[in-house]
Amino acid sequence: MKVTLVEGDLLDQEVDAIVNAWNRNIIPWWLLIPQGVSGAIKKRAGLQPFQELGRMGAIPLGEAVETSSGKLPFKSIIHVAGINMLWRSSEISIRNSVRNAVEIASKREFQSIAMPIIGAGSGGGKADKVLKLIQDELTKLAYEGEVVIVRYRKKDR
């Protein structure tokens, strides 16, 4: 597996699929005001991925599910339940989210995926610590493609 760390916008990556750091999907998506990655996806992809996600029911902590990418150019979006009911991430939720997202990518034979720093931001994790957990978990996985880890940075105007 090739792992690359970049700064920029997750939605601007040239990959087969992206990973959305989501929640346990217990509260209906339409009652939430998506922030961060989810908010950006909703703005650019439209409602379709979230409507599909809403029909999937509760997602166990650390698990991953796949939806279409709506208006985005990706083959799909892999949503991971990286935060608990108190909107906090943990080492186990981050590691399991990474593992399960890569498993979906592998099964679908995607050549590349991009993921944010799952569990940082609204998940409360320190970005540098979370990044190290993600990188460590990736070393334990067998995947023939590329994983692009995206540290968010606003575009220069």
N, C-alpha and C positions, 0 to 999 in steps of 0.2 A: 504494500500500500504506500502510496505517496501522500504525504501530509504537508500542506502548505498553510502558512499563517499570513493573512493579508489584512490591511486596514482599508475600510471602505464600507460599501453598502451591500448587504447580503443579496438584495434583489438585482444587483448589477453583475453578479458573477455568471460566467459562461459555464454552466454545469447542467447535468441532466435533471437534478432535483435539489430542492432546498429543504432545510430542516427549520420548522417553526417551533420555538420554545413556547409551549402552550401550558394549559393547566389540566386538571383531572377531568374536565368536561362535564362536571356535575351541574354547574350553574349554566343555564342556557346561554349560548354565545350572544344572542341578541339582547340579553340583559347586561352584558359587559361592555365596557368601553375599551376595546383592544388598545394596548399601548406597545411601545417598542416595536419589535419585529412583527408581532401580530397586527398592530395598527398599520404598519407600512404595507403589509400583505393585503389587508382589507382595502386600503386605499387604491392599490394598484391592480389587485387581482379581481376585485369585486366580491360579491357575497357568496358565489358558488362554492368555494372551498369550505367556508364556514357553515353553509347549509348542509353540505355533505357530512362535515364533522359533527354537527348537531344530531344527525340521525344515528350516529355510532354509539351514543350513550356514554356512560362513565368509562374512563380510561384508567387502569391501575397506574399508580405512581411509578414512573420510570419506563412505562411502555410507550410504544409508538404505533401510529396508524397513518394510513396514506389516503390522500384525497387528490382530486384533479388540481390543476394550478390556476384555474379560472382564466383570467386575461393575461397571466404571466407566461413567459416563453418556456417554462420548464415542463418536463414530462409529468411531474407530480410534486406535491408538497408532502413531506413527512412531518407529522405533528408529534411532538414528544411531550409527555406529562412530566415536566421537569420540576414543577413546584407542587407543594402539598396544599391542603385546604386552608392553611394559614398564609399562603402565598410565599412560602419559603422553600428554597432548594436545600438539598443535603448532598453529601458525598455520594451516597447510594443512589439518590434520584438522578444525579448528574451522570454517574457511571452507567447506570441502567439505560438512561435515555440515549446516550452515545451508542452503546452496544446494540440496542434495539433499532435505532435509526440505520446504523450500518448494516444490520441484518436484513432490513427491508431493501436497502440499496443493493445488497449482494443478491438477494433472491430475484429482484427485478432486473438484474444484470445492468444496472446503471454504471456507467464508466466514471462518473464523478458526482459528488454531492458537496454542497456548501452548508455549513452550520454556523450559527452564532455562538457566542460564549454562553451556553445553556446554563441557566441558574444564576447568572449575574444580573444586573439591572433590577427589574422588579422582583426577581427571585431572592434578592438580598445578598448573594454571594460576592465576595471580592473578586474582581475580574482576573487578577493575576493568579490567584489560588485556583479558581475554577478552570482557567486555561490549562494549568498544570495537570489537573485531574483529567481533563478531556484528552490532552496529549498522552498521558500515561495510559488511559484506557484504550486509546487507539493502538498502542504498541502491543496490546494483548489480542488484537482481532485479526482475522484473516479476511482481507478484502482486496480484490485485484485492482480496484479503481483508485481514484484520487479523492481525498477529503480536503476541502478548503475550509479552514477555520477563519471566520471573518470577525475581526474586532471592529465594531462600528466606528465610523468617522464620517462626519457630515462632509458633503461635497464642498469644495471651494467655489465660491461664487464668481 
